[in-house]
Amino acid sequence: MLPVYNITFQIVKEKESKTKESMRMMGMTDTSYWLSWFAYYTLINTIISLVGWLCLCINVIQYSTPAYVFLYMWLFGESVFGQIVFL
């Protein structure tokens, strides 16, 4: 939940400081703005999912495919980003 809090806090802080509007005046589009947030969150999500997956691989995941467990964790993190953007 810490990454969710941090990303939400940073987006709200950026909205308060009107950074997005000043970048828009310089010619940045909304697509590139949200793609930058998506790339940033995907990197953080991948690192957290990888660490969690490695911890689970040590004698916890015995009867399932480890790749599916990692994919499930990573996709869950990506869906949380969609929820952050929606809210």
Buried (B, 14 or more C-beta within 10 A) or exposed (E): EEBBEEBBEEBEEBEEEEEBEEBEEEEEEEEEBEEEBBEEBBEBBBEBBEEBBEEBEEEEBEEEEEEEBBEEBBEEBBEBBEEBBEE
